[in-house]
Amino acid sequence: KRLGVQPIYAPAPVVRESVLKEYPQMAQWLQPVFASLDEKTLQQLNASIAVEGLDAKKVAADYLKQKG
């Protein structure tokens, strides 16, 4: 039974504590990327993959290159 529920897009980075200890600046590196992933952007990226059939790795790489 379909309820018409819309997914909630709230991505969060998951990093091992040992990696964060080795690279404490990682949080600063990841913050702008995750801040740019608003609901509209995530829907567009997901549509590129799910609807258009584009490769997920390529979609992600292109997005990151676009954001610099």
C-alpha contacts under 8 A as a table, 3 or more apart, distances in Angstrom:
res1	aa1	res2	aa2	distance
2	R	5	V	7.77
8	I	39	E	7.95
9	Y	38	D	7.70
9	Y	39	E	5.78
9	Y	42	L	6.98
10	A	39	E	7.84
11	P	34	F	7.14
11	P	37	L	7.76
12	A	34	F	7.08
13	P	30	L	7.61
13	P	34	F	7.81
15	V	19	V	6.72
15	V	20	L	6.80
16	R	19	V	5.29
16	R	20	L	6.44
17	E	20	L	5.03
17	E	21	K	6.14
18	S	21	K	5.10
18	S	22	E	6.30
19	V	22	E	5.06
19	V	23	Y	5.97
19	V	24	P	8.00
20	L	23	Y	4.94
20	L	24	P	5.00
20	L	25	Q	7.79
20	L	26	M	6.62
20	L	27	A	7.93
21	K	24	P	5.47
23	Y	26	M	5.61
24	P	27	A	6.82
25	Q	28	Q	5.36
25	Q	29	W	6.53
26	M	29	W	4.93
26	M	30	L	6.15
27	A	30	L	5.21
27	A	31	Q	5.99
28	Q	31	Q	5.37
28	Q	32	P	7.54
29	W	32	P	6.83
29	W	33	V	7.66
30	L	33	V	5.38
30	L	34	F	6.30
31	Q	34	F	5.38
31	Q	35	A	5.96
32	P	35	A	4.98
32	P	36	S	6.19
33	V	36	S	5.33
33	V	37	L	6.79
33	V	64	L	7.76
33	V	67	K	7.91
34	F	37	L	5.24
35	A	38	D	7.05
36	S	41	T	7.84
37	L	40	K	8.00
37	L	41	T	5.73
37	L	42	L	5.93
38	D	41	T	5.37
38	D	42	L	6.19
39	E	42	L	5.20
39	E	43	Q	6.12
40	K	43	Q	5.15
40	K	44	Q	6.26
41	T	44	Q	5.12
41	T	45	L	6.17
42	L	45	L	5.05
42	L	46	N	5.97
43	Q	46	N	5.11
43	Q	47	A	5.99
44	Q	47	A	5.06
44	Q	48	S	6.24
45	L	48	S	5.17
45	L	49	I	6.68
45	L	59	V	6.88
45	L	60	A	7.86
46	N	49	I	5.21
46	N	50	A	5.90
46	N	51	V	7.88
47	A	50	A	5.05
47	A	51	V	4.98
47	A	52	E	6.54
48	S	51	V	5.85
48	S	52	E	4.94
48	S	53	G	6.42
48	S	54	L	5.77
48	S	59	V	7.28
49	I	52	E	5.72
49	I	53	G	4.81
49	I	54	L	4.71
49	I	55	D	6.22
49	I	56	A	5.86
49	I	59	V	7.39
50	A	53	G	5.56
50	A	54	L	7.63
54	L	58	K	7.48
54	L	59	V	6.91
55	D	58	K	5.32
55	D	59	V	6.21
56	A	59	V	5.06
56	A	60	A	6.12
57	K	60	A	5.18
57	K	61	A	6.02
58	K	61	A	5.02
58	K	62	D	5.92
59	V	62	D	5.24
59	V	63	Y	6.16
60	A	63	Y	5.14
60	A	64	L	6.20
61	A	64	L	5.18
61	A	65	K	6.12
62	D	65	K	5.12
62	D	66	Q	6.08
63	Y	66	Q	5.06
63	Y	67	K	6.30
64	L	67	K	5.10
64	L	68	G	6.23
65	K	68	G	5.01
